[in-house]
Amino acid sequence: MPDIRLMRSSDIQDILRIEQLSFSCPWPEEAFVSSALTASYVLVEADGVVGYIMYHNVLDESMIINFAIDPAFRNRGWGSELLGGTLQIMLESGIKTFWLDVRESNATARNLYQKYGFQLAGCRKNYYTQPDEDAVVMVKHAQQD
Ligand SMILES: CC(C)(COP(=O)(O)OP(=O)(O)OC[C@H]1O[C@@H](n2cnc3c(N)ncnc32)[C@H](O)[C@@H]1OP(=O)(O)O)[C@@H](O)C(=O)NCCC(=O)NCCS
C-alpha cells in the first residue's frame, strides 16, 4: 500500500498532471500555490505521487476542496486509503465536521464519501460548468463514526 505524506511544493507538477487527467475544469497551477496553507496530502508509491487530497480547515470545521487519484491507479482501494487515512488525521487534530461539494453525476466519489460517513446535506444549483451541473453538498460529523 502506498504512503500518505504532506504535500510539498516539489509535488506540484505531478499533481497538475493528475488534476488535468481527472477534471473537465482543472485547477490552474496558481490555485495549488495559493492553497498552500490548506492541509494537503499526497499518496506516494515507488514511482511517485499517485493521488492527492486537500482540506481547508476553519476552527473545528473542514472542507475537502480537491481530491483525485491518477487514472492509471484507480479501483485499487487507494482513493479509499487516502480519504480514510487523512480523515483520521483531521479527526485527531480536532476537526468535528467535514463538508464537501461533488458533481451530482459523480457516483464513484459519492459512493466513496458515503462509505466514510458523509451524508447528503443539500444542493447548489448549477454550481459547476463544463458541463453545467448541480453540486451535491455532503457533510460528516465526527460523532457519527
Ligand atoms: C473518486 C476517486 C478519488 C476514487 O479513487 P479510487 O482509488 O478509484 O477509489 P477506490 O478504489 O478506493 O474505491 C473506493 C470506493 O469508490 C467507489 N467506487 C470506485 N469505483 C466505482 C465505480 N466505478 N462506480 C461506483 N463506485 C465506485 C466504491 O464505493 C469503492 O468502494 P468499494 O470498492 O468498497 O465498493 C477517483 O475515481 C478519482 O480520482 N476520480 C476523479 C476525480 C474526482 O471525481 N474526485 C472527487 C471530486 S469530489
The ligand as an SDF file (V2000), in Angstrom:
LIG
                    3D

 48 50  0  0  0  0  0  0  0  0999 V2000
  -13.0460    9.3700   -6.6910 C   0  0  0  0  0  0  0  0  0  0  0  0
  -11.6700    8.7360   -6.8050 C   0  0  0  0  0  0  0  0  0  0  0  0
  -10.6700    9.5800   -5.9940 C   0  0  0  0  0  0  0  0  0  0  0  0
  -11.7190    7.3150   -6.2200 C   0  0  0  0  0  0  0  0  0  0  0  0
  -10.4280    6.7590   -6.2590 O   0  0  0  0  0  0  0  0  0  0  0  0
  -10.1650    5.1760   -6.4010 P   0  0  0  0  0  0  0  0  0  0  0  0
   -8.7660    4.9450   -5.9550 O   0  0  0  0  0  0  0  0  0  0  0  0
  -10.5500    4.6970   -7.7400 O   0  0  0  0  0  0  0  0  0  0  0  0
  -11.2090    4.5980   -5.3350 O   0  0  0  0  0  0  0  0  0  0  0  0
  -11.1580    3.1920   -4.6120 P   0  0  0  0  0  0  0  0  0  0  0  0
  -10.5210    2.1670   -5.4990 O   0  0  0  0  0  0  0  0  0  0  0  0
  -10.5620    3.3770   -3.2580 O   0  0  0  0  0  0  0  0  0  0  0  0
  -12.6900    2.8920   -4.4670 O   0  0  0  0  0  0  0  0  0  0  0  0
  -13.3150    3.3340   -3.3070 C   0  0  0  0  0  0  0  0  0  0  0  0
  -14.8280    3.3290   -3.4590 C   0  0  0  0  0  0  0  0  0  0  0  0
  -15.2200    4.1650   -4.5360 O   0  0  0  0  0  0  0  0  0  0  0  0
  -16.4160    3.6620   -5.0620 C   0  0  0  0  0  0  0  0  0  0  0  0
  -16.1820    3.2930   -6.4480 N   0  0  0  0  0  0  0  0  0  0  0  0
  -14.9980    3.0120   -7.0560 C   0  0  0  0  0  0  0  0  0  0  0  0
  -15.1890    2.7920   -8.3690 N   0  0  0  0  0  0  0  0  0  0  0  0
  -16.5130    2.9300   -8.5850 C   0  0  0  0  0  0  0  0  0  0  0  0
  -17.3420    2.8450   -9.7530 C   0  0  0  0  0  0  0  0  0  0  0  0
  -16.8260    2.5490  -10.9640 N   0  0  0  0  0  0  0  0  0  0  0  0
  -18.6830    3.0830   -9.6040 N   0  0  0  0  0  0  0  0  0  0  0  0
  -19.2110    3.3900   -8.3970 C   0  0  0  0  0  0  0  0  0  0  0  0
  -18.4720    3.4900   -7.2670 N   0  0  0  0  0  0  0  0  0  0  0  0
  -17.1540    3.2600   -7.3620 C   0  0  0  0  0  0  0  0  0  0  0  0
  -16.7980    2.4800   -4.2410 C   0  0  0  0  0  0  0  0  0  0  0  0
  -17.5860    2.9070   -3.1260 O   0  0  0  0  0  0  0  0  0  0  0  0
  -15.4600    1.9960   -3.7740 C   0  0  0  0  0  0  0  0  0  0  0  0
  -15.5420    1.2620   -2.6100 O   0  0  0  0  0  0  0  0  0  0  0  0
  -15.6730   -0.3550   -2.6970 P   0  0  0  0  0  0  0  0  0  0  0  0
  -14.5170   -0.8270   -3.5430 O   0  0  0  0  0  0  0  0  0  0  0  0
  -15.5990   -0.7620   -1.2620 O   0  0  0  0  0  0  0  0  0  0  0  0
  -17.0100   -0.5950   -3.3390 O   0  0  0  0  0  0  0  0  0  0  0  0
  -11.2070    8.6350   -8.2860 C   0  0  0  0  0  0  0  0  0  0  0  0
  -12.2040    7.9470   -9.0100 O   0  0  0  0  0  0  0  0  0  0  0  0
  -10.9290    9.9590   -8.9650 C   0  0  0  0  0  0  0  0  0  0  0  0
   -9.8340   10.5000   -8.8490 O   0  0  0  0  0  0  0  0  0  0  0  0
  -11.9230   10.4910   -9.6980 N   0  0  0  0  0  0  0  0  0  0  0  0
  -11.7640   11.7360  -10.4530 C   0  0  0  0  0  0  0  0  0  0  0  0
  -11.6690   12.9250   -9.5420 C   0  0  0  0  0  0  0  0  0  0  0  0
  -12.8780   13.0240   -8.6450 C   0  0  0  0  0  0  0  0  0  0  0  0
  -14.0110   12.7620   -9.0190 O   0  0  0  0  0  0  0  0  0  0  0  0
  -12.6080   13.4760   -7.3760 N   0  0  0  0  0  0  0  0  0  0  0  0
  -13.6400   13.6950   -6.4020 C   0  0  0  0  0  0  0  0  0  0  0  0
  -14.1480   15.0680   -6.6150 C   0  0  0  0  0  0  0  0  0  0  0  0
  -15.4010   15.4870   -5.4050 S   0  0  0  0  0  0  0  0  0  0  0  0
  1  2  1  0
  2  3  1  0
  2  4  1  0
  2 36  1  0
  4  5  1  0
  5  6  1  0
  6  7  2  0
  6  8  1  0
  6  9  1  0
  9 10  1  0
 10 11  2  0
 10 12  1  0
 10 13  1  0
 13 14  1  0
 14 15  1  0
 15 16  1  0
 15 30  1  0
 16 17  1  0
 17 18  1  0
 17 28  1  0
 18 19  1  0
 18 27  1  0
 19 20  2  0
 20 21  1  0
 21 22  1  0
 21 27  2  0
 22 23  1  0
 22 24  2  0
 24 25  1  0
 25 26  2  0
 26 27  1  0
 28 29  1  0
 28 30  1  0
 30 31  1  0
 31 32  1  0
 32 33  2  0
 32 34  1  0
 32 35  1  0
 36 37  1  0
 36 38  1  0
 38 39  2  0
 38 40  1  0
 40 41  1  0
 41 42  1  0
 42 43  1  0
 43 44  2  0
 43 45  1  0
 45 46  1  0
 46 47  1  0
 47 48  1  0
M  END
$$$$
